[in-house]
Amino acid sequence: MNAAFSLAMDPVGDEKQAIVRGLRGRDPDLLDLLIERNQHRLMRYLVHLTGSASTAEDIFQETWLRVIERSGQYNGSSKFETWLFAIARHLVIDRFRKGRRDRSEPWEESGSRQERSETFQSEPNPFDVAANHEEACHIARAVSRLEPFYREVLVLRFQEDMKLSEIAYIVGAPLSTVKARLYRALDALRSSLGETQE
Protein backbone atom coordinates (compact mmCIF):
# COMPACT_ATOMS: atom_id res chain seq x y z
CA MET A 1 0.00 0.00 0.00
CA ASN A 2 1.32 3.45 -0.95
CA ALA A 3 2.31 5.58 2.08
CA ALA A 4 0.26 8.57 0.95
CA PHE A 5 -2.79 6.37 0.53
CA SER A 6 -2.28 4.56 3.83
CA LEU A 7 -1.86 7.83 5.77
CA ALA A 8 -4.93 9.31 4.15
CA MET A 9 -6.97 6.22 5.02
CA ASP A 10 -5.82 5.93 8.65
CA PRO A 11 -7.82 7.73 11.33
CA VAL A 12 -5.90 10.58 12.97
CA GLY A 13 -5.01 8.42 15.98
CA ASP A 14 -3.46 5.76 13.76
CA GLU A 15 -1.53 8.19 11.57
CA LYS A 16 1.33 8.32 14.08
CA GLN A 17 1.65 4.55 14.01
CA ALA A 18 1.53 4.52 10.21
CA ILE A 19 4.40 7.05 10.22
CA VAL A 20 6.31 4.91 12.76
CA ARG A 21 5.93 1.83 10.53
CA GLY A 22 6.82 3.76 7.37
CA LEU A 23 9.93 5.36 8.87
CA ARG A 24 11.16 2.07 10.32
CA GLY A 25 10.63 0.48 6.91
CA ARG A 26 12.38 3.47 5.27
CA ASP A 27 9.46 3.96 2.90
CA PRO A 28 10.56 6.57 0.31
CA ASP A 29 6.95 7.45 -0.56
CA LEU A 30 6.27 8.27 3.09
CA LEU A 31 9.37 10.44 3.31
CA ASP A 32 8.29 12.34 0.17
CA LEU A 33 4.84 12.87 1.70
CA LEU A 34 6.28 14.06 5.03
CA ILE A 35 8.61 16.50 3.27
CA GLU A 36 5.75 17.81 1.13
CA ARG A 37 3.51 18.27 4.19
CA ASN A 38 6.11 19.99 6.35
CA GLN A 39 8.56 21.77 4.07
CA HIS A 40 7.04 25.26 4.24
CA ARG A 41 6.44 25.30 7.98
CA LEU A 42 9.89 23.87 8.74
CA MET A 43 11.67 26.29 6.43
CA ARG A 44 9.74 29.27 7.81
CA TYR A 45 10.64 28.21 11.37
CA LEU A 46 14.33 27.81 10.46
CA VAL A 47 14.46 31.20 8.74
CA HIS A 48 12.99 32.87 11.82
CA LEU A 49 15.29 30.94 14.13
CA THR A 50 18.53 31.54 12.22
CA GLY A 51 17.76 34.87 10.55
CA SER A 52 19.36 33.58 7.35
CA ALA A 53 17.70 31.93 4.37
CA SER A 54 20.93 30.19 3.29
CA THR A 55 21.65 28.84 6.79
CA ALA A 56 18.02 27.75 7.05
CA GLU A 57 18.31 25.86 3.73
CA ASP A 58 21.43 24.04 4.94
CA ILE A 59 19.80 23.05 8.22
CA PHE A 60 16.59 22.09 6.40
CA GLN A 61 18.58 19.53 4.40
CA GLU A 62 20.44 18.34 7.49
CA THR A 63 17.13 17.91 9.32
CA TRP A 64 15.74 15.52 6.72
CA LEU A 65 19.01 13.60 6.64
CA ARG A 66 18.77 13.26 10.42
CA VAL A 67 15.16 12.05 10.08
CA ILE A 68 16.38 9.30 7.75
CA GLU A 69 19.32 8.41 10.03
CA ARG A 70 17.14 8.30 13.13
CA SER A 71 13.99 6.93 11.55
CA GLY A 72 13.83 4.13 14.10
CA GLN A 73 13.77 6.59 16.99
CA TYR A 74 10.37 8.10 16.21
CA ASN A 75 7.92 6.16 18.38
CA GLY A 76 4.66 8.04 17.80
CA SER A 77 4.41 9.41 21.36
CA SER A 78 4.23 12.93 19.88
CA LYS A 79 3.18 14.36 16.54
CA PHE A 80 5.73 13.81 13.79
CA GLU A 81 5.93 17.58 13.26
CA THR A 82 6.88 18.11 16.90
CA TRP A 83 9.67 15.52 16.63
CA LEU A 84 10.81 17.06 13.33
CA PHE A 85 10.97 20.61 14.75
CA ALA A 86 12.91 19.35 17.79
CA ILE A 87 15.51 17.79 15.47
CA ALA A 88 15.77 21.04 13.48
CA ARG A 89 16.13 23.10 16.65
CA HIS A 90 18.95 20.90 17.95
CA LEU A 91 20.76 21.25 14.62
CA VAL A 92 20.47 25.05 14.83
CA ILE A 93 21.90 24.99 18.35
CA ASP A 94 24.74 22.72 17.22
CA ARG A 95 25.49 25.03 14.30
CA PHE A 96 25.73 28.07 16.55
CA ARG A 97 27.77 26.25 19.17
CA LYS A 98 30.32 25.24 16.57
CA GLY A 99 30.82 28.91 15.77
CA ARG A 100 29.84 28.73 12.10
CA ARG A 101 28.41 32.24 12.36
CA ASP A 102 29.75 35.56 13.55
CA ARG A 103 29.05 35.59 17.29
CA SER A 104 28.76 39.38 17.31
CA GLU A 105 25.43 39.08 15.51
CA PRO A 106 23.68 36.05 17.00
CA TRP A 107 20.83 34.75 14.89
CA GLU A 108 20.72 37.93 12.80
CA GLU A 109 21.55 38.83 9.23
CA SER A 110 21.29 42.03 7.28
CA GLY A 111 18.18 42.56 5.22
CA SER A 112 14.53 42.74 6.09
CA ARG A 113 13.19 39.94 8.29
CA GLN A 114 9.79 40.60 6.72
CA GLU A 115 11.22 39.88 3.23
CA ARG A 116 12.87 36.66 4.44
CA SER A 117 9.76 35.41 6.22
CA GLU A 118 7.49 36.20 3.26
CA THR A 119 9.66 34.01 1.04
CA PHE A 120 8.55 30.87 2.87
CA GLN A 121 4.97 31.67 3.82
CA SER A 122 2.43 29.41 2.19
CA GLU A 123 -0.58 30.81 4.02
CA PRO A 124 -1.46 33.98 5.93
CA ASN A 125 -0.04 34.14 9.45
CA PRO A 126 -1.52 36.00 12.43
CA PHE A 127 0.72 39.02 11.82
CA ASP A 128 -0.49 39.43 8.24
CA VAL A 129 -4.14 38.87 9.12
CA ALA A 130 -4.07 41.28 12.08
CA ALA A 131 -2.23 44.18 10.50
CA ASN A 132 -1.74 46.00 7.26
CA HIS A 133 1.65 45.87 5.54
CA GLU A 134 3.17 48.80 7.43
CA GLU A 135 2.07 47.42 10.81
CA ALA A 136 3.29 43.95 9.86
CA CYS A 137 6.75 45.34 9.05
CA HIS A 138 6.73 47.24 12.33
CA ILE A 139 5.83 44.08 14.27
CA ALA A 140 8.39 42.00 12.39
CA ARG A 141 11.13 44.51 13.27
CA ALA A 142 10.07 44.43 16.92
CA VAL A 143 10.05 40.61 16.97
CA SER A 144 13.49 40.47 15.34
CA ARG A 145 14.89 42.57 18.20
CA LEU A 146 13.72 40.08 20.85
CA GLU A 147 16.06 37.53 22.42
CA PRO A 148 16.17 34.35 20.28
CA PHE A 149 14.38 32.17 22.86
CA TYR A 150 11.53 34.71 23.10
CA ARG A 151 11.32 35.08 19.32
CA GLU A 152 11.24 31.28 18.98
CA VAL A 153 8.21 30.75 21.25
CA LEU A 154 6.31 33.56 19.51
CA VAL A 155 6.96 32.05 16.08
CA LEU A 156 6.04 28.52 17.17
CA ARG A 157 2.88 29.62 18.98
CA PHE A 158 1.44 32.27 16.70
CA GLN A 159 2.90 31.56 13.28
CA GLU A 160 3.16 27.78 13.42
CA ASP A 161 0.04 27.50 15.62
CA MET A 162 1.60 24.91 17.92
CA LYS A 163 0.27 23.98 21.34
CA LEU A 164 2.32 24.95 24.37
CA SER A 165 3.01 21.27 25.11
CA GLU A 166 4.41 20.83 21.60
CA ILE A 167 6.62 23.89 22.02
CA ALA A 168 7.86 22.50 25.35
CA TYR A 169 8.85 19.28 23.60
CA ILE A 170 10.65 21.13 20.80
CA VAL A 171 12.63 23.46 23.04
CA GLY A 172 13.25 20.78 25.68
CA ALA A 173 11.88 22.87 28.54
CA PRO A 174 9.10 22.36 31.09
CA LEU A 175 5.66 23.65 30.16
CA SER A 176 5.88 26.28 32.92
CA THR A 177 9.10 27.64 31.37
CA VAL A 178 7.47 27.86 27.94
CA LYS A 179 4.47 29.70 29.43
CA ALA A 180 6.80 32.12 31.20
CA ARG A 181 8.84 32.72 28.03
CA LEU A 182 5.68 33.34 26.01
CA TYR A 183 4.34 35.76 28.62
CA ARG A 184 7.67 37.62 28.78
CA ALA A 185 7.98 37.62 24.98
CA LEU A 186 4.53 39.16 24.58
CA ASP A 187 5.29 41.69 27.30
CA ALA A 188 8.62 42.61 25.67
CA LEU A 189 6.91 42.86 22.27
CA ARG A 190 4.20 45.15 23.69
CA SER A 191 6.86 47.34 25.32
CA SER A 192 8.90 47.50 22.13
CA LEU A 193 5.86 48.40 20.04
CA GLY A 194 4.78 51.01 22.61
CA GLU A 195 8.22 52.66 22.65
CA THR A 196 8.37 53.03 18.88
CA GLN A 197 4.88 54.54 18.72
CA GLU A 198 5.65 57.28 21.27
N, C-alpha and C positions, 0 to 999 in steps of 0.2 A: 504494500500500500504506500502510495506517495505521501511524504511527510506533510505537504501542504494540505492534502486531502484529509489525512488522519487528524491533523490539528483542528481543521475546520469542523470535523465531525465529532470530536470529543467535547463533552460538556466542559465548562470552564474549570471545574474542579479536577478533571482528568488531564487537562492540557499540560500541567506541570509534569505529570508522570509521562506523558507522551514525549515531552522535551527531554526528560531524563533518559528515556529509552533511546531516543534518536541520537542524543549526544554520545551516549555510551557506545552506540553502534556506529558512530561517526558517519551519520547519514548526511551526504552532501546536499540533498534537497532541503533537509531541515535547516542546515546552516545557511543556505541561500535565503530561505524564508525568514529566519531570525535576523539576518543582516538587513533584508528589505524592510522588515517591520520596525527595526530599531535604529537604522542608520541616521536619520535626521535628528532624532532626539539625542542620541549619543554624541553626534558631532556638535550639535548646539551646546550641549553641556560642556564638552571639552573646550570649545572656543571660549565660553564664559570662564571656565576654570583656569585656562592657561593664558588667555588674552592674545593668543596667536593662532591664526588659521593654519599656518604650516606646522607648528608644533602639535596642534590638535589633530591634523591629518596623520602625522607620524604615530601619535598615541592611539588614534582610532585603529590603524592597521595592527599595532602591537596588541591592542585589546582583543581583536578577533583571533590573532595567533594564540594568545593566552587562553581564550575560550577553547580552541581546538586542543591545545596542550593539556588543559585541565578539564576536559569534557567529562571525565569520570567523577569529578568532584562536585558537580551540581547534583543536589539530591532532591530538589523540588520543595524544600522547606520554606522557600521564599519565591517570589515571582522571579522569572528569568531576568527581567529587566533590572531588578534590584541587584541581583548577583552580577550582572554585566556592568552596571554603573560602579559597583564596588571594585571590580577588577580595574576599570578605567581610572578610578580615583587613585588606587594604589600605584598604578603606573605613572600618573602625574606626580605623585609624591616622590617616587623613586627618581624620576627625571630631574626634579628640582634638587633633591638631595645630592645627586651626582654632580651638580654644578654645571649642567649643560646650558644654563642661561645666566645672564648677567645678574648677579645677586643685588645690584643696586636698584633694579627695577623688578621686584618680585611680581610675577604673574601679570605684567603689563607689557604693552607694546604700543608703539606710536600708531596713530590712526584712530579713527572713530570706532568706538565699541559698538555703536548703533549699526554702522556699516557692516562690521564683522558678524554681528548677531543676525542681521537681516539675511545674510548670505545663506544661512542654514535653517531658516524658519520655513516650515512647510504649512503652518497654520497660524492663525492669529494667536498671540499670547496675551496675557492680562494687561501688560503695559500698552500694547497697541490698541486693545479694545477700550481701555479706560481713558486714553488720552489722545489728543491730536498729535501730529508729527512733532511739533515744537516741544510739547510737554513730554513726549516719549524720549526725545533726545536729552532733555533736561534730566529726566529720571535715569536714563541709561548712564549719563555722566556721573550722577550722584551714586548710583550703584557701583560703578567702576572705581570710585574712591574708597569704598568700604574695604575693610580687612578681608582677605580671601575666604576665611571660614564663615564670615557673615554673608558675603556675596554668594557663596556656594549654597547655603541653606535657602536663601531667597530664590535663587534660580531653580533649585530642585522643587521647592514648594509651589511657587507661583507660575513658573514657566513650564516646568515638567509635570506639574500637578501631582506630585508624589505625596503619599501619606507620611506623617511624621515618623511612624515606625519604619517605613522604607528608608527614609533619610537617615535614621539612626543606624540602620544596617549598613548603608553605604559609607557613612563617615566613621563607623566603628565607635560610636559614642552612645552613652545611655540616652533614653528618650528624654529625660529631664534636661540633659545638656543641650539636646537639639531644640527643645522648647525655649530654653533660656537664650540660645544663640539667635533663634528666630525673633524672639521678643526684642533682644538688643539690636539686631539688624534692622528691624522695622523702626525702632526708636532712633537709631543713628540715621537712617534714611529720612525720617521725618525731620530730624534736626537739620540735616544737610540741605534738604529741600527748603525748609523755613529760612535758613541763613541766606540762601541765594535769592530768595524772593524779597528780602528786606531791602 
